[in-house]
Structure formats: C-alpha cells, structure tokens
Amino acid sequence: MVFVFGFILLVGGIAVLVLGELPWFGGRKVPQRNMRQVGILLVSFFPAVFVMRFIHSKLGADDLLPAAALHWSLAAIWLIAAWILVYRAVGEKTAHQGAQTLTPASNPFGAAATDSQLAAPNTSNAPKQFPSSPAKQQGKSPFDFS
C-alpha cells in the first residue's frame, strides 16, 4: 500500500516540477520557486523510504516496530511538510505587485472643521535659543559621571 501511495507522490512531484506555477483557491497563484520545492520534496519520498527501510533492516528492529508504521509516519511527515511549503507560499505577499500610491484622505468632519482650525504662528524666523551648558572643566573626562 505504501508503494502505491509513494508512486502517487512521485507522479504528483514530477507533475509539479514540470508545471511550475499553479493556481490556488481564491485566484491566487503559488509561485514557481515554491512549487519546485514541493515537487522535489514529493519526489524524494521514495529514496527516503528506501533509506529508512535499509536502516530499519540493518538495525534488526523488525520485532520492535513494524516497517509499515515507519513508512506511514514518513508519509505523514512528507505530506505535512509539503502542505507547509504551499501554505507559506500562498500566504506571502508578492513583491512584484507594484507600489500603491497613497492619496490624501478627505476630512471626515467636512469643510467646517478646516475653517475653525487656528493656524499655528510661523516661528521659523525666530532665533533658536538653547539652554547654555555648564562651563567645561579642564582635564575632566566627558565620560566621568561622578
């Protein structure tokens, strides 16, 4: 049964690798880069099963854990990883959508609010006055805060 499931994953992975960008629900598209990652993941299921089966047989763990349990847990991990890759790709905002220009919003209070606002006095011509600093002491470090 795992062979049939693995074959389905293999065919699906090859199809995703060949097709590239695929449409998703709501008119969104999964980018080609992310779908290629999913395709490589799906195609790599068969080699992972063979490696797992080889390690399982060399350890002689057939009495402790059946091989089918390992295969199905590996299939679950592969499907969850593929779902996460697709979900992350669909949730991303694409950078090539273009910059949206911001337009000034109209005043929700109408023209009456702009007429009643007081204009701030123009203080750009007034001289700037900063508080004077204490006289510097000769020989004292500027980082000495004692």
Steps between C-alpha positions, in 0.01 A plus 500: 500500500787738576639423154177623337496812719868563424433459128220758523737741678767435236265572209361808677850627574610459138185677382561791737863522388397516135205738538663757729257775606156367594170674577363478854166576661374857477685579179842500667795328340772301671836629372714275285790496748281369781329242281837368391592456867179305554572289190850414620358409840237271349746331264742440790244285685608177328872539579413589861290183531782287358756654738263455795435138404876432464578650843205317656614164362867555598400581858282190514211695649230299321388346828475834678331713237333387179630654180153617398486730804825663392383537141167660590658733755751605233212556255320716757815707558544546123139608447510744792826650369352539151186662643713744704702597192186567296328683786801727554520575129133589470512717812797708379446842350658516159755776454418558133145623561620858460504786739165641592483876501348663802236763445414754766182412681220750515419662831223297667373812683442700183601854410375644830786338690768648276355851529486494878858378548744762617820538306820451698723807513797492266805474722751412230653852506533511879855437630550163661600517865658198659577469869861579574720215606706517818859614460742225403750396758852449374643150527172330588381215280161551332413143600560556872154527655608508864 
